[in-house]
Amino acid sequence: MMSSLSYGKKTYGSRAGSHRPLKKASISDVILVIVCLFSIYGFCIGLNRKRNSNEFVIKETLSGTTGGGNATMGSESSNRPTIHSLDDLSPEELHPKATSHRYIVSPPSDLKPISLVTCETTVGYLHIVVHPSWAPLGAERFLNMVETKYFSSKVALMRCVKGFLCQFGIAGIPEYNKSYNGRKHSLQDDTNWLPEGPTHRTNELGVKRFSKGFLAYAGGGKNSRSNQFIVALKDNERLGGGSPWEVPWGELVGKESFATLDSIYTGYGEKGPSQGRLSREGSSDGIQKEFPRLDYILGCTLVDSR
């Protein structure tokens, strides 16, 4: 039978009749125990880091494969944007001037702070420099929409015509559109800084009036700008030539933006989902099923301003 503990003889758990004093531990024994403990501790830390790393990879994979209508979205949106601040842009991208290949005339000088907005789409990132001096009211509304996370509702790139333009802006959540419905919510027109009329479709160098990547509003008459936008897919000689809503308030910058622009699906053209249906349903399952290749804006973020 087991004897009781005997602290005086240090016979912890020995059998009766066989009490033997414990051997005094040597310094080498103590060092060996310490080394073993540190080895076990290091193994546990490494195992925990590996588990956390695996969880992070899983979360990143899931975040890259949710939402969006284009089949390539998962692989594209798992990448990180290449432009992170206004410091990443060239002087020409920050404050552009007319050249032999872009801008029919020099845009207005930037007398107000400019902003960098990055929008994530189902095919990549669009980096937008917003120039309030180009069109103050138009720029202000777009920035307000960004700040209120309007574009996080999953906004359809609904009318994208190859070689012409892409129209977007109707919210993926129908309730979001209410703040922009009706004439009372429409903007007054900004002054157009582009030369108007058929005689100014190109300049003497052959530069077309509305440059690829210019952003303006869609509209349908005087003071009709609301929550819909256009972006030029190619240089265009007719846009901005007199329609008051087509004054550019910003433009795309960076190679990544133009690669994304060229990747937007244009196969539906004028036969994509109607404005009325999008206003009623938003980015519904029905629309996504009927137009499976339709691309979307998943969100826009104000990255920098100065």
Steps between C-alpha positions, in 0.01 A plus 500: 500500500606856445632692800406853588720786385802544721652843449770439758642205306391628157332171412225626271283205400745222600384159614505400865821334599692640207557861593792641308614861513481693172823555311612860495462650152821610332546827308505307171161345587351844564638634172359200313152563646515868407605418143213253468249755628619764252480246216140417588414871526655574159310212340168628641566856378585375150187285489282794604653727235438241232137466609449878490666517159268233365197684638618822331540325164152354531348839582683664210380229262142541612510877473629466144219271390186665636274734307547627148366365176813432296655155512852643531424710805639256755851500357504871417366656819731287717782725370587827667474839329823642360425866583479591868525879511533809283876468548490195272388714206709701255467880477319452168244272664450739791463822300463413130566728207422461130751287310537370148308182590257588782275793601359710219562800727665530838255433784434779753780561749452329835412787732327262741634182665492190282406155628598143419217246508553129442206287391512123510314327219443139405791525254750710693560849637415841359702792637327836453642847551213735580554862394249737664636787290383318187137470615442601864145375548554174314821422688343579838207266446720211391723543806193510726380174347840346569500622861154353566606158359238525225709291261535218752142408410644319193438738211450344159709612203173475317543657156844437363530548125824381341722783381266764640411531869388320812206630702449421869368643824167340593545357848495128561266564794185675367449712814831676434358655182224692680729787593563566130156446346314794354598841367527649848807283559666581166813714479533833332728477198868581534662713232643284223873555454517290182460682165147438374346446159580286192797715402683406822476124495875480449780754510770567243703208639212256463438474874135417567288707736403245769805295602495134596448472875318833539211482745182705476131462581232339290203727453205596287469876486592816680582459871429126481805349672408257774670171600604356164839534338687425180863411441649508150632165380684667211588854396174647370440801280128546569467480879528828686408698194194680630303271729530692829522188716807369322756738652785285641561525876780245518691228319661161539874486572759222495553197278299283736190715450514482121562124510187468713307729267594283202388187690143614572254279316332682211317208339157608621542849356167682488318178594608474860257537791277805463528800727145448621562139598824582679325780689229259615709190567851625559770241432253217552554128462267511201713757320819314580350178368375662180821700444771277649789687337394844617773677694453702817661763720539339843605811690687831476737650758642848543872422514666842505424870463701817484 
